[in-house]
Amino acid sequence: MVPLFGIFGVGPVELLVVGGVMLLLFGNRLPSLMRSVGRSVVEFKKGVNEIEHEEPDEGGKAPSGNP
């Protein structure tokens, strides 16, 4: 059987085992944890989007740092 992630040798059975252990350890906190991760991803995407749509100053030159 070919592993799902060839480099690490992690197959579907291993992923199920890891998921089960996570569910046992973080069962009651898992929804709030995933909500926090989701909010973090949204904030990261907003930041990347702002940087991509930022207008360059002075014709696109990077600031030199020297006055």
Summary of the structure (lengths in Angstrom):
residues: 67
radius of gyration: 21.4
end to end distance: 62.8
largest distance: 62.8
contacts: 101
relative contact order: 0.06
helix: 61%
strand: 3%
